[in-house]
């Protein structure tokens, strides 16, 4: 499968995380009285529970197979503090899956003759730097070279606030930055392109981005529980976002500012509404078969217009995920088999796409692996000394790696010491936590430590 530099909501940096797995094939429950469908339900439930057991699934799963809904079930907490369980009609932020709605609106406008994907963006945003070299298609396919705003510290800070963001402010965080590469020459997943597509939609329709999407997609498909401002949403079915949740630990996180996520990641929805979306795409209710085929034809690095296109077991897989702090989504279609998988979580999880692909494998009777909780291994005491020391982050904070009584501990500045558990040589984890700590030893370079936690990654050099 693909590797993406930005896959959250927006697209967060994808990191490698290791878990112990065992290969399975078609683990259909033997006592299902001959019912293949019941066996598949058991199998899907078994897969999702395996991810829930490693604290990587907390939400709703929905599976359609060959003109029939075969699975719809919810797991974990809608609100852990109030002891409210997730249920099938819960509302979740879908993050970067929003991009498919933005792209579909552009395609609809193209069908109506109101724009062309070959149009230069200077036609709609005259003062945009190098706008006479960048096409709408470049924005759709992440091949524009435009700077990613998540690299801007002030943008990232504002994401975590409820401040009112003036209309058009988001563009200021990337407009005047130099291009990363010449338009059309490379793929680089970026949210800025979709923020610009939202501006173009508003210029062409005379409507707000939100009203244009409602008019062209949500209303025709009767997606009545889908909207745009999760911060302002008042509903008993609204899920509380968590950066981490387990049986003994729950950590809430802030809802990201919709004024900045915008057409790249602000939509919220339900599994049932997204099922209406699937049927609308499958049955060409919004755009024609020809237009949808073009949108789901890979351009660079397997990306079309708002969709990743992969080859899975020789079949065309159309899919997109979304990941922000506290919410993760995954939406996959196998059009030739009439299969759709919708996974929505109110936790940060970098395993949801893997869970979705595992379910696809089960449906297609292919072998797959299930995750198991990480296990501590014992390292030779002689190895511990090479890890010990002080490591400095870019903000001058110090990470202390300490050895005490044959055990390693990590301490941030003067904070508490926490025992590190070895997963394998050079790779450690913490008990009941989603942190992964990797030591980097490269000849000719300073030793370093990389800490992945949730959607963030920090690297510190040894002093």
C-alpha positions as CSV (number, residue, x, y, z in Angstrom):
1,X,0.0,0.0,0.0
2,X,0.9,3.6,-0.4
3,X,3.0,5.9,1.8
4,X,1.7,9.4,2.3
5,X,3.6,12.4,3.9
6,X,0.3,14.0,5.1
7,X,-2.7,11.7,5.6
8,X,-4.6,13.3,8.4
9,X,-7.5,15.6,8.0
10,X,-5.7,17.2,6.6
11,X,-3.2,14.6,6.4
12,X,-0.7,13.9,9.2
13,X,2.7,12.4,8.8
14,X,2.5,8.6,8.5
15,X,4.9,6.8,10.8
16,X,5.9,3.1,11.0
17,X,4.6,1.4,14.1
18,X,5.2,-2.2,14.8
19,X,2.9,-4.7,16.4
20,X,3.1,-8.5,16.8
21,X,0.8,-10.1,14.2
22,X,-0.2,-13.6,13.3
23,X,-1.4,-14.7,9.8
24,X,-5.0,-15.8,9.4
25,X,-7.1,-16.9,6.5
26,X,-10.9,-16.8,6.4
27,X,-11.4,-17.1,10.1
28,X,-15.1,-17.8,9.8
29,X,-16.8,-19.1,13.0
30,X,-17.4,-22.8,12.6
31,X,-20.7,-22.9,14.3
32,X,-22.6,-20.5,12.0
33,X,-25.1,-23.1,10.8
34,X,-23.9,-22.8,7.3
35,X,-24.6,-19.1,7.0
36,X,-21.7,-17.5,5.1
37,X,-23.1,-14.0,5.9
38,X,-23.3,-14.8,9.6
39,X,-19.7,-16.1,9.4
40,X,-18.6,-12.9,7.8
41,X,-20.3,-10.8,10.5
42,X,-18.4,-12.8,13.1
43,X,-15.2,-12.4,11.2
44,X,-15.6,-8.6,10.8
45,X,-16.4,-8.3,14.5
46,X,-13.4,-10.4,15.4
47,X,-11.1,-8.2,13.3
48,X,-12.5,-4.9,14.8
49,X,-12.2,-6.3,18.4
50,X,-8.6,-7.1,17.7
51,X,-7.9,-3.4,16.9
52,X,-10.0,-2.3,19.9
53,X,-7.9,-4.5,22.1
54,X,-4.8,-2.5,21.2
55,X,-6.7,0.7,21.7
56,X,-6.8,1.6,18.0
57,X,-10.6,1.3,17.3
58,X,-13.3,3.2,19.2
59,X,-16.2,4.0,17.0
60,X,-18.6,2.7,14.3
61,X,-18.1,0.1,11.6
62,X,-20.3,-0.3,8.5
63,X,-19.9,-2.8,5.7
64,X,-21.9,-3.2,2.5
65,X,-21.4,-6.2,0.3
66,X,-23.2,-7.0,-2.9
67,X,-26.3,-4.8,-2.6
68,X,-26.7,-5.6,1.1
69,X,-25.7,-4.1,4.4
70,X,-24.0,-7.0,6.2
71,X,-22.5,-5.3,9.2
72,X,-23.2,-2.2,11.3
73,X,-21.9,-2.1,14.9
74,X,-20.3,0.4,17.3
75,X,-17.6,-0.1,19.9
76,X,-16.2,1.9,22.8
77,X,-17.1,5.2,24.3
78,X,-19.0,8.2,22.8
79,X,-18.2,9.9,26.1
80,X,-16.0,7.9,28.5
81,X,-16.5,10.4,31.4
82,X,-20.3,10.1,31.2
83,X,-20.1,6.4,30.5
84,X,-22.0,6.8,27.2
85,X,-21.3,4.1,24.7
86,X,-20.9,4.7,21.0
87,X,-23.9,3.9,18.9
88,X,-24.6,3.5,15.2
89,X,-26.1,6.9,14.7
90,X,-23.3,8.8,16.3
91,X,-21.7,11.8,14.6
92,X,-17.9,11.9,13.9
93,X,-15.5,14.3,12.3
94,X,-14.4,12.7,9.0
95,X,-11.3,14.9,8.5
96,X,-9.5,14.4,5.2
97,X,-12.4,12.4,3.7
98,X,-13.8,15.9,3.2
99,X,-11.5,16.2,0.3
100,X,-13.6,13.8,-1.7
101,X,-16.6,16.0,-1.3
102,X,-14.6,19.1,-2.4
103,X,-13.4,17.3,-5.4
104,X,-16.8,16.0,-6.3
105,X,-18.2,19.5,-6.2
106,X,-15.5,20.6,-8.6
107,X,-16.3,17.7,-10.9
108,X,-20.0,18.7,-10.8
109,X,-19.2,22.3,-11.7
110,X,-17.0,21.0,-14.6
111,X,-19.9,18.9,-15.9
112,X,-22.1,22.0,-15.8
113,X,-19.6,23.8,-17.9
114,X,-18.8,26.4,-15.1
115,X,-15.1,25.5,-15.0
116,X,-12.5,23.1,-16.4
117,X,-10.0,21.1,-14.5
118,X,-7.5,22.4,-17.0
119,X,-8.2,26.0,-15.9
120,X,-5.4,27.9,-14.4
121,X,-6.1,29.1,-10.8
122,X,-5.3,32.7,-11.8
123,X,-8.6,32.7,-13.6
124,X,-10.4,32.6,-10.2
125,X,-7.7,33.9,-7.8
126,X,-5.9,36.5,-10.0
127,X,-3.3,37.6,-7.5
128,X,-2.2,34.1,-6.5
129,X,1.6,33.7,-7.0
130,X,2.4,31.6,-10.0
131,X,-1.3,31.0,-10.4
132,X,-0.8,31.2,-14.2
133,X,1.2,27.9,-13.9
134,X,-1.0,25.9,-11.6
135,X,-4.2,24.2,-12.8
136,X,-7.3,23.1,-10.9
137,X,-6.2,19.5,-11.8
138,X,-2.9,20.1,-10.0
139,X,-4.8,21.1,-6.9
140,X,-7.1,18.0,-7.1
141,X,-4.2,15.6,-7.5
142,X,-1.8,17.1,-5.0
143,X,0.7,17.9,-7.7
144,X,0.8,21.7,-7.4
145,X,3.9,22.0,-5.2
146,X,2.1,24.5,-2.9
147,X,3.4,24.7,0.6
148,X,1.7,22.7,3.4
149,X,0.2,25.0,6.0
150,X,0.7,22.5,8.8
151,X,4.4,23.3,8.6
152,X,3.5,26.8,9.9
153,X,3.6,27.0,13.7
154,X,1.1,29.7,14.0
155,X,-1.4,27.8,11.8
156,X,-0.9,24.7,13.9
157,X,-1.4,26.8,17.1
158,X,-4.7,28.3,15.8
159,X,-6.0,24.9,14.8
160,X,-6.1,24.1,18.5
161,X,-8.2,27.2,19.5
162,X,-11.8,28.1,19.1
163,X,-10.9,31.6,17.8
164,X,-13.0,33.0,15.0
165,X,-11.0,32.8,11.9
166,X,-11.6,35.6,9.4
167,X,-12.8,34.4,6.0
168,X,-9.9,33.8,3.7
169,X,-7.3,33.8,6.5
170,X,-6.2,30.2,5.9
171,X,-4.7,31.1,2.5
172,X,-2.3,33.5,4.2
173,X,-0.4,30.6,5.8
174,X,0.9,29.3,2.4
175,X,0.2,31.8,-0.3
176,X,3.5,33.6,-0.2
177,X,5.7,30.5,0.4
178,X,7.8,29.2,-2.5
179,X,6.6,26.1,-4.3
180,X,8.2,22.9,-3.1
181,X,8.5,21.7,-6.8
182,X,7.3,22.7,-10.3
183,X,3.6,22.2,-10.8
184,X,2.7,18.8,-12.3
185,X,6.0,17.2,-11.7
186,X,5.5,15.4,-8.3
187,X,2.9,14.3,-5.8
188,X,2.9,15.7,-2.3
189,X,-0.2,15.5,-0.2
190,X,-1.1,18.9,0.9
191,X,-4.2,20.6,2.4
192,X,-3.5,24.0,0.9
193,X,-4.6,22.8,-2.6
194,X,-8.0,21.8,-1.3
195,X,-8.4,25.1,0.7
196,X,-7.8,26.8,-2.7
197,X,-10.4,24.6,-4.3
198,X,-12.9,25.7,-1.7
199,X,-12.2,29.4,-2.7
200,X,-12.7,28.5,-6.4
201,X,-16.1,26.8,-5.6
202,X,-17.2,30.0,-3.8
203,X,-16.1,32.2,-6.7
204,X,-17.9,30.0,-9.3
205,X,-21.1,29.4,-7.4
206,X,-21.6,32.6,-5.5
207,X,-22.3,30.5,-2.5
208,X,-20.3,29.6,0.6
209,X,-18.3,26.4,0.3
210,X,-20.7,24.8,2.8
211,X,-23.8,25.8,1.0
212,X,-22.4,24.7,-2.3
213,X,-21.7,21.2,-1.0
214,X,-25.1,21.0,0.6
215,X,-26.8,22.0,-2.6
216,X,-24.8,19.7,-4.9
217,X,-24.2,16.7,-2.7
218,X,-25.8,16.6,0.7
219,X,-29.3,17.6,-0.2
220,X,-29.7,15.4,-3.3
221,X,-28.4,12.4,-1.3
222,X,-30.4,13.2,1.8
223,X,-27.3,13.3,4.0
224,X,-29.3,15.1,6.8
225,X,-26.8,14.4,9.6
226,X,-23.7,15.8,7.8
227,X,-22.4,19.3,8.4
228,X,-19.3,21.5,8.7
229,X,-18.8,23.2,12.1
230,X,-18.2,20.4,14.6
231,X,-17.3,23.0,17.3
232,X,-20.8,24.5,17.0
233,X,-22.7,21.3,16.7
234,X,-25.3,20.6,19.4
235,X,-26.4,17.0,19.3
236,X,-26.8,14.1,21.7
237,X,-25.0,11.9,19.2
238,X,-21.9,14.1,18.9
239,X,-18.8,12.1,19.9
240,X,-16.2,13.4,22.3
241,X,-12.7,13.4,20.6
242,X,-9.9,11.5,22.4
243,X,-6.2,11.5,21.5
244,X,-6.0,8.1,23.4
245,X,-8.5,5.8,25.1
246,X,-8.1,2.5,26.9
247,X,-9.8,0.6,29.7
248,X,-7.9,2.6,32.3
249,X,-7.0,5.9,30.6
250,X,-8.8,8.4,28.5
251,X,-7.3,11.6,27.2
252,X,-9.6,14.2,25.6
253,X,-8.4,16.5,22.8
254,X,-9.5,19.8,21.3
255,X,-11.7,20.0,18.3
256,X,-9.7,21.5,15.4
257,X,-10.8,24.9,14.2
258,X,-13.1,24.5,11.2
259,X,-12.2,27.9,9.9
260,X,-8.7,26.5,9.1
261,X,-9.5,22.9,8.2
262,X,-12.2,24.1,5.7
263,X,-12.6,22.2,2.4
264,X,-9.6,20.0,3.3
265,X,-11.1,18.5,6.5
266,X,-14.0,20.2,8.3
267,X,-16.9,17.9,7.5
268,X,-18.6,15.7,10.1
269,X,-21.0,12.8,9.3
270,X,-22.5,9.5,10.3
271,X,-22.0,6.0,9.0
272,X,-25.5,6.0,7.6
273,X,-25.0,9.3,5.8
274,X,-21.8,8.1,4.3
275,X,-23.6,5.0,3.1
276,X,-25.9,7.3,1.2
277,X,-22.8,9.0,-0.2
278,X,-21.5,5.6,-1.4
279,X,-24.8,4.8,-3.1
280,X,-24.8,8.2,-4.7
281,X,-21.3,7.6,-6.1
282,X,-22.0,4.0,-7.1
283,X,-25.3,4.9,-8.9
284,X,-23.9,8.1,-10.5
285,X,-26.5,10.3,-8.8
286,X,-24.2,13.3,-8.6
287,X,-21.9,13.0,-11.5
288,X,-21.9,10.8,-14.6
289,X,-20.1,7.4,-14.9
290,X,-17.6,9.0,-17.3
291,X,-16.8,11.8,-14.8
292,X,-16.5,9.5,-11.8
293,X,-14.2,7.2,-13.8
294,X,-11.9,10.1,-14.6
295,X,-12.0,11.2,-11.0
296,X,-10.9,7.7,-9.9
297,X,-8.1,7.3,-12.4
298,X,-4.7,7.6,-10.7
299,X,-2.6,10.6,-11.6
300,X,0.6,10.7,-9.7
301,X,1.4,8.2,-6.8
302,X,-2.0,6.6,-7.1
303,X,-4.1,9.7,-6.4
304,X,-7.0,10.9,-8.6
305,X,-9.5,13.7,-7.9
306,X,-10.0,13.5,-4.1
307,X,-9.4,9.7,-3.9
308,X,-6.5,7.3,-3.6
309,X,-6.7,4.5,-6.1
310,X,-5.0,1.2,-5.2
311,X,-4.8,-2.3,-6.6
312,X,-5.8,-4.8,-4.0
313,X,-5.9,-8.5,-4.9
314,X,-6.1,-7.5,-8.6
315,X,-9.2,-5.3,-7.9
316,X,-9.6,-1.6,-8.1
317,X,-9.8,-0.1,-4.6
318,X,-11.0,3.5,-4.3
319,X,-10.5,4.9,-0.8
320,X,-9.6,7.8,1.4
321,X,-9.0,8.3,5.1
322,X,-8.9,11.2,7.5
323,X,-7.0,11.7,10.7
324,X,-7.0,14.6,13.1
325,X,-6.4,14.7,16.8
326,X,-9.4,12.9,18.2
327,X,-11.1,11.6,15.1
328,X,-10.2,9.1,12.3
329,X,-12.2,8.0,9.3
330,X,-11.7,5.4,6.5
331,X,-14.0,5.0,3.5
332,X,-13.3,2.3,0.9
333,X,-15.0,1.1,-2.3
334,X,-14.5,-1.9,-4.5
335,X,-16.8,-0.9,-7.4
336,X,-16.5,-4.2,-9.3
337,X,-17.7,-6.1,-6.3
338,X,-20.2,-3.6,-4.8
339,X,-18.3,-3.5,-1.5
340,X,-18.1,-0.5,0.7
341,X,-16.4,-0.2,4.1
342,X,-17.0,2.8,6.4
343,X,-15.0,3.1,9.6
344,X,-15.4,6.1,11.9
345,X,-13.6,6.6,15.2
346,X,-13.5,9.4,17.8
347,X,-9.9,8.6,18.7
348,X,-6.6,9.3,17.0
349,X,-5.7,6.0,15.3
350,X,-3.0,5.4,12.6
351,X,-4.3,1.8,12.2
352,X,-7.8,2.5,10.8
353,X,-6.8,2.0,7.1
354,X,-5.0,-1.3,8.1
355,X,-8.2,-2.4,9.8
356,X,-10.3,-1.5,6.8
357,X,-8.0,-3.4,4.4
358,X,-8.1,-6.4,6.8
359,X,-11.9,-6.4,6.6
360,X,-11.6,-6.3,2.8
361,X,-9.3,-9.3,2.9
362,X,-11.8,-11.2,5.0
363,X,-14.6,-10.4,2.5
364,X,-12.6,-11.6,-0.4
365,X,-11.3,-14.7,1.4
366,X,-7.8,-13.6,1.4
367,X,-5.2,-14.2,4.1
368,X,-4.6,-11.4,6.6
369,X,-3.0,-10.5,9.9
370,X,-4.5,-9.5,13.2
371,X,-2.7,-7.2,15.6
372,X,-1.8,-8.2,19.1
373,X,-0.8,-5.9,22.0
374,X,2.9,-5.1,22.1
375,X,5.1,-7.3,24.3
376,X,8.2,-6.3,26.2
377,X,11.4,-8.2,25.2
378,X,14.5,-8.4,27.4
379,X,17.6,-6.6,26.1
380,X,21.1,-7.4,27.1
381,X,22.2,-5.0,29.9
382,X,25.2,-4.1,27.9
383,X,23.0,-2.4,25.3
384,X,21.4,0.0,27.8
385,X,24.4,2.3,28.1
386,X,24.3,3.3,24.5
387,X,20.8,4.7,25.0
388,X,21.4,6.7,28.1
389,X,22.1,10.4,27.9
390,X,20.5,13.8,27.3
391,X,18.8,14.6,24.0
392,X,17.8,18.2,22.9
393,X,14.7,19.0,21.0
394,X,14.4,21.9,18.5
395,X,12.6,24.0,21.2
396,X,15.6,23.4,23.5
397,X,13.6,21.0,25.8
398,X,15.7,18.2,27.1
399,X,14.8,14.5,27.0
400,X,16.7,12.5,29.7
401,X,17.2,8.8,29.1
402,X,18.2,7.2,32.4
403,X,19.4,3.8,33.5
404,X,18.3,2.6,36.9
405,X,18.6,-0.9,38.2
406,X,18.9,-2.4,34.8
407,X,15.8,-0.5,33.4
408,X,15.5,2.5,31.1
409,X,13.5,5.5,32.0
410,X,12.5,8.6,30.0
411,X,12.1,12.0,31.5
412,X,11.1,15.3,29.8
413,X,13.0,18.2,31.4
414,X,12.1,17.9,35.1
415,X,8.9,15.9,34.6
416,X,8.2,12.5,36.0
417,X,10.3,9.5,35.1
418,X,8.5,6.8,33.1
419,X,9.8,3.3,32.5
420,X,10.5,2.4,28.8
421,X,9.6,-1.1,27.6
422,X,11.7,-2.6,24.8
423,X,9.8,-3.8,21.8
424,X,13.0,-4.7,20.1
425,X,16.5,-3.3,19.9
426,X,16.4,0.5,19.5
427,X,12.6,0.6,19.7
428,X,10.7,1.2,22.9
429,X,7.1,1.9,24.1
430,X,5.4,3.0,27.2
431,X,2.7,1.1,29.2
432,X,-0.9,2.2,28.5
433,X,0.3,4.9,26.1
434,X,0.6,5.3,22.3
435,X,4.1,6.7,22.4
436,X,6.8,4.9,20.3
437,X,10.4,5.8,21.0
438,X,13.1,5.0,18.4
439,X,16.8,5.5,18.8
440,X,18.6,6.5,15.6
441,X,22.3,5.5,15.2
442,X,23.8,6.6,11.9
443,X,27.5,6.5,11.2
444,X,28.9,10.0,10.8
445,X,25.9,11.6,12.3
446,X,24.8,12.5,15.9
447,X,22.9,9.9,17.8
448,X,19.2,10.9,18.0
449,X,15.9,9.8,19.5
450,X,12.5,10.0,17.7
451,X,9.3,10.0,19.6
452,X,6.0,9.4,17.8
453,X,2.9,10.1,19.8
454,X,-0.6,10.3,18.2
455,X,-0.1,12.5,15.2
456,X,3.1,14.2,16.3
457,X,6.7,13.3,15.8
458,X,9.7,14.8,17.6
459,X,13.3,14.2,17.0
460,X,16.1,15.2,19.5
461,X,19.9,15.0,19.0
462,X,22.1,13.6,21.7
463,X,24.1,16.2,23.6
